[in-house]
Every structure is written in C-alpha cells, then in structure tokens.
C-alpha cells in the first residue's frame, strides 16, 4: 500500500544532494582489500552469499520514525547483510521496476557497533548509482569539526535526511594501515620563532610571554583526524591514544578483527572517539596496540543513522 505523506514533511531531495562522478565515488575495491587478499575473488562467492543473506535492520524499521516524502524518480533499493546483522558484508540491490530483474549494485564491509555522535547534515555526495552516498556534516553539538563519511545504510535511511538538521550517527573506521607511534616531544628553537609563538600563546601572561626559554610541546596522547588531497573525502590520516582493545567473537570475511577505540580529536574540552576495526591482514607483522599506546595510520570512515536530533 502506498503511504501518503503530509505536505509539512515534504523535503526536496535536490536540496540535499551533490551528484558526483564514478571517478569521484571510487568504488569499494580498496575497502574490500582491508579484508581480502584478492577482492575480485569475492565475485565468485557473491551468489551464495546473497542466498544466505538477510535484509538488514535499519532506522526505517522503527515504526515511530517519521519519513519524508521521497521522489518517485529515485531508484528503489534493498540492503542485504551476511553472515549476521551486527557485522559482515552488505550487498546493495537495485529493485526492478515494472517486473524487471533486480540488479546487484555494490558490496562492502560493515560493522554495526561504533561511537554515537551528533552530526548536522550539510551535504550528501550522491554516487552515480543513486543508492550509495557519502555524508558531509558538522560533528558535535557545537559543530566542532567537519567530517565526510560513507553511509552504509543510505539506500534505506535516505528518506529521513534533511539539510541542516541534526542526526545521531554511529561512526566507525576501517584502517588501511595502523601502527604504534612512539611520540617524541617537539622543541621550538630560534629567538624570533619562540617570541612569536609565546606572544600568541601567552598574550595575557607577561611572564610566559616574555620568557626566552625554548618551547617544548609534548606529542604523547596527541589526537588528530586529517583529510588529504590525495585521499578520498571519507579517507583520513589519523593519530590518537588507544582507550580499549577487544577482539570480535567471530571473523569478518575470514579475518580476525580487533575493535580499538581511540580519540581522534579534542575540542572544547571534549574527546571525540571512534572505534577502529583492525584486521589481521592490516596488522600484519606490526605489534598489537594496547591501552595507552598512541597509534597512527590511514582509515576509511563509515557512519550510519541511529536517530534524528541531538539525542
């Protein structure tokens, strides 16, 4: 039965999206490579995987959730997950119109567990298949930083999105690389440089401002999430202290996986944490991080809708 939506809930889809090219979208080969030696080999297994998959549960299954009207011109899709709801592989299916065949569109790794953050939606970078997208938004109640992340449940949850509204997203990262870093203090020398920095840092503290002592910055525990021009918008260089480490109870795509919570930024006296899902393939011969270690690397950032509003 077709659902009718009140005019007050109508949201022009065109106001939210920015359409991007296939080249800008990039696909999921590198993402599957976090788990698989040869991602192309997954193609042989997909027919069996799809048969064993089930429809993933998303925010749209919340009966109290209020959906916005959705343009009839947009394709309908279904999201299947394998082997379990909590983590594994998501396949995106374009549902056939007027009795035409359904079509496999995409496949990518997924985890349901992460850290909840408020995000004000700024832009949706819509992929050419129109069933996948990256979300760009301001992270934090005070909009402390801007992030872009891949939305693994976009095909289902897109009917809830409205520009400039706040949503609660679950964020998680998949490292392409990760290693322990032994951070050393940074010493700033040179009279002119020290004077300029002290003037900027200690404008209201004459004793510190006028001191001739060298400036020493401790890098232990430093937290950062940095975009780079040579990476996709949802890929980031990161560094941060480890808060917890736990191995998942089951493998994902044949890989042992560890859930590592780190701090990626500190703003307004607040820690911004995410969970990283480190595979044994990525860990390789590197040392397993422990609580208190600083780690660095490059990650792919995912985020999916948990609920609208500030929580």
Legacy VTK file of the C-alpha trace (Angstrom):
# vtk DataFile Version 3.0
C-alpha trace
ASCII
DATASET POLYDATA
POINTS 311 float
0.000 0.000 0.000
1.386 3.393 -0.945
1.996 5.670 2.007
0.822 9.294 1.809
2.955 11.955 3.444
1.725 15.297 4.783
2.987 18.361 2.901
4.748 19.506 6.081
7.116 16.539 5.762
7.928 17.124 2.104
11.675 17.533 1.523
13.102 18.372 -1.922
15.801 15.744 -2.427
17.640 18.091 -4.778
18.418 20.489 -1.907
20.432 17.854 -0.044
22.475 16.136 -2.731
25.518 16.882 -4.810
25.882 14.372 -7.622
29.409 13.045 -8.112
31.049 11.039 -10.894
32.137 7.398 -10.883
35.736 8.585 -10.632
34.938 10.700 -7.552
32.965 7.855 -5.953
35.871 5.441 -6.326
34.111 2.162 -5.522
34.949 -0.395 -2.814
37.972 -2.303 -4.082
40.303 -0.749 -1.503
37.702 -1.255 1.247
37.360 -4.956 0.499
41.154 -5.117 0.301
41.245 -4.418 4.045
39.886 -7.963 4.449
40.665 -9.878 1.249
43.960 -10.651 -0.486
42.196 -10.506 -3.866
38.877 -8.601 -3.642
37.927 -9.753 -7.148
37.690 -13.316 -5.813
34.596 -12.245 -3.862
32.656 -12.195 -7.148
32.707 -15.997 -7.264
31.209 -16.197 -3.766
28.554 -13.496 -4.123
25.723 -15.673 -5.486
25.976 -17.984 -2.455
26.444 -15.060 -0.072
23.316 -13.342 -1.368
21.304 -16.555 -0.977
22.405 -16.779 2.665
21.901 -13.061 3.406
19.011 -11.391 5.173
17.509 -7.912 4.903
19.398 -5.611 7.252
17.523 -3.815 10.025
17.741 -0.021 9.707
16.150 3.099 11.155
13.332 2.771 8.609
12.143 -0.299 10.565
11.398 1.915 13.579
7.605 2.234 13.363
7.615 5.608 15.127
10.110 7.095 12.665
8.716 9.900 10.518
9.800 9.661 6.915
9.986 12.492 4.413
8.385 12.199 1.005
10.766 10.653 -1.487
10.908 11.442 -5.235
9.379 8.713 -7.376
12.222 9.219 -9.866
14.824 7.792 -7.436
15.628 4.056 -7.683
14.342 1.672 -5.035
16.915 -0.462 -3.286
17.356 -3.227 -0.742
20.266 -3.850 1.631
21.248 -7.427 2.448
23.725 -8.378 5.158
25.827 -11.545 5.591
26.531 -13.505 7.750
24.866 -11.691 10.712
23.171 -8.347 11.372
25.987 -6.996 13.564
28.813 -7.186 11.043
29.924 -8.705 7.764
29.229 -7.807 4.156
26.433 -5.584 2.846
25.203 -6.037 -0.709
23.146 -3.301 -2.373
20.364 -4.462 -4.695
18.520 -2.190 -7.107
14.934 -3.396 -7.115
13.433 -3.925 -10.556
10.739 -1.582 -11.819
7.674 -2.897 -13.668
8.652 -6.535 -13.172
12.198 -6.105 -14.457
15.025 -8.044 -12.822
16.731 -6.934 -9.630
20.366 -5.873 -10.033
23.404 -6.245 -7.770
24.901 -2.765 -7.421
27.608 -2.950 -4.783
29.193 -4.830 -1.873
31.249 -3.548 1.053
32.290 -4.469 4.625
30.147 -3.295 7.524
30.012 -3.146 11.323
27.042 -2.012 13.404
28.964 -1.071 16.552
30.734 2.242 16.915
30.598 5.561 18.762
27.483 7.739 18.609
27.978 11.377 17.587
25.605 14.250 16.716
26.093 15.472 13.142
24.403 18.407 11.400
23.852 17.311 7.814
25.421 19.714 5.334
25.607 17.774 2.081
25.065 14.325 0.581
27.596 13.308 -2.078
25.374 11.032 -4.158
27.079 8.282 -6.157
26.007 7.695 -9.782
24.088 4.512 -8.846
21.999 6.794 -6.538
21.846 4.081 -3.856
25.171 4.916 -2.212
26.450 8.189 -0.811
28.884 9.969 1.446
27.581 12.289 4.161
29.251 15.612 4.892
28.346 17.185 8.208
29.394 19.221 11.228
30.334 16.899 14.096
29.405 17.709 17.697
26.716 19.722 19.426
28.791 22.861 18.925
29.731 21.746 15.387
33.361 21.476 16.412
34.667 19.797 13.233
33.516 18.861 9.729
33.694 15.248 8.557
32.760 13.248 5.471
31.890 9.558 5.839
30.411 6.752 3.781
26.833 5.887 4.780
26.488 2.074 4.517
22.700 2.238 5.088
21.992 5.182 2.801
19.663 3.279 0.473
17.280 2.647 3.379
17.719 5.754 5.516
17.910 8.467 2.824
14.182 9.199 3.263
14.896 10.707 6.703
17.580 13.206 5.672
17.031 16.949 5.569
19.645 19.632 5.022
20.892 21.422 8.152
19.098 19.046 10.557
20.907 17.251 13.397
21.134 13.450 13.432
22.816 10.900 15.662
25.257 8.807 13.620
27.271 5.746 14.654
30.834 6.285 13.417
33.461 3.600 12.861
36.728 3.419 10.964
38.418 0.673 8.946
42.201 1.235 8.919
44.112 0.610 5.705
47.244 0.976 7.834
47.797 1.160 11.600
50.935 1.191 13.706
52.041 2.200 17.186
53.850 5.527 17.190
56.359 6.459 19.876
55.731 10.182 20.080
58.680 12.395 20.963
58.488 15.972 22.300
58.853 18.773 19.725
61.239 21.577 20.695
60.867 25.026 19.083
64.113 26.970 18.975
65.166 30.254 17.402
64.608 33.557 19.192
62.214 35.092 16.668
60.083 31.965 16.339
59.888 31.452 20.107
58.963 35.100 20.651
56.157 34.997 18.067
54.709 31.772 19.457
54.917 32.940 23.059
53.186 36.198 22.134
50.345 34.271 20.504
50.032 31.601 23.213
50.516 33.727 26.322
49.118 37.126 25.373
47.685 37.616 28.886
50.611 36.111 30.810
53.568 38.568 30.686
55.952 36.197 32.494
55.460 33.378 29.970
55.106 35.760 27.019
58.458 37.476 27.622
60.399 34.354 28.617
63.408 33.391 26.469
63.119 29.660 27.258
62.651 27.227 24.394
59.124 25.940 23.779
58.631 22.189 24.228
55.414 20.542 23.014
54.531 17.064 24.272
53.081 14.892 21.475
52.191 11.917 23.682
48.414 11.465 23.524
48.029 13.806 20.549
44.761 13.256 18.661
44.085 14.181 15.040
41.876 13.260 12.082
43.213 14.863 8.903
41.866 14.891 5.362
44.354 14.840 2.496
44.064 15.952 -1.115
45.436 12.623 -2.339
42.762 10.595 -0.487
39.009 10.158 -0.974
36.844 12.526 1.121
35.889 9.667 3.500
39.532 8.568 3.929
41.612 10.174 6.686
45.039 10.165 8.215
44.661 9.673 11.970
46.585 9.623 15.213
45.329 9.094 18.744
45.661 7.310 22.072
44.111 3.866 22.499
41.308 3.631 25.088
40.276 -0.018 24.664
41.101 -3.143 22.644
38.865 -6.215 22.165
38.778 -8.996 19.587
35.445 -9.700 17.914
33.923 -13.059 18.771
33.724 -14.096 15.099
35.687 -13.456 11.920
34.623 -10.992 9.212
35.223 -12.196 5.650
37.632 -14.774 7.023
39.665 -12.267 9.046
40.222 -11.935 12.761
39.227 -8.392 13.713
40.002 -6.210 16.743
37.852 -3.316 17.877
40.131 -0.485 19.000
38.664 2.702 20.476
40.814 5.799 20.014
40.454 9.552 20.423
40.625 11.351 17.080
40.192 14.944 18.250
39.888 17.129 21.326
37.871 20.308 21.089
36.094 22.377 23.721
37.434 20.066 26.471
35.716 17.112 24.809
37.178 13.871 23.463
35.894 12.721 20.089
36.305 8.932 19.949
35.687 6.370 17.224
36.054 2.602 17.040
38.581 1.215 14.584
38.173 -2.298 13.174
41.662 -3.638 12.644
42.001 -6.821 10.575
44.818 -9.324 10.944
45.670 -8.604 7.292
46.271 -4.924 8.038
48.034 -5.652 11.341
50.494 -7.923 9.540
53.792 -8.047 11.411
53.103 -4.894 13.404
52.722 -5.032 17.190
49.167 -5.238 18.556
48.308 -1.905 20.264
47.478 -1.814 23.964
45.535 0.681 26.071
47.648 3.830 26.449
49.574 3.392 23.191
49.448 6.094 20.541
48.558 4.781 17.081
48.556 6.331 13.653
47.567 5.329 10.138
45.010 5.875 7.388
41.351 4.869 7.661
38.049 4.665 5.788
35.278 6.330 7.810
31.732 4.919 7.948
28.668 6.387 9.645
25.039 5.291 9.732
21.859 6.889 11.052
20.952 5.995 14.629
18.234 8.589 15.266
17.331 12.167 14.329
18.004 15.087 16.664
20.614 15.810 19.288
19.807 12.696 21.312
LINES 1 312
311 0 1 2 3 4 5 6 7 8 9 10 11 12 13 14 15 16 17 18 19 20 21 22 23 24 25 26 27 28 29 30 31 32 33 34 35 36 37 38 39 40 41 42 43 44 45 46 47 48 49 50 51 52 53 54 55 56 57 58 59 60 61 62 63 64 65 66 67 68 69 70 71 72 73 74 75 76 77 78 79 80 81 82 83 84 85 86 87 88 89 90 91 92 93 94 95 96 97 98 99 100 101 102 103 104 105 106 107 108 109 110 111 112 113 114 115 116 117 118 119 120 121 122 123 124 125 126 127 128 129 130 131 132 133 134 135 136 137 138 139 140 141 142 143 144 145 146 147 148 149 150 151 152 153 154 155 156 157 158 159 160 161 162 163 164 165 166 167 168 169 170 171 172 173 174 175 176 177 178 179 180 181 182 183 184 185 186 187 188 189 190 191 192 193 194 195 196 197 198 199 200 201 202 203 204 205 206 207 208 209 210 211 212 213 214 215 216 217 218 219 220 221 222 223 224 225 226 227 228 229 230 231 232 233 234 235 236 237 238 239 240 241 242 243 244 245 246 247 248 249 250 251 252 253 254 255 256 257 258 259 260 261 262 263 264 265 266 267 268 269 270 271 272 273 274 275 276 277 278 279 280 281 282 283 284 285 286 287 288 289 290 291 292 293 294 295 296 297 298 299 300 301 302 303 304 305 306 307 308 309 310
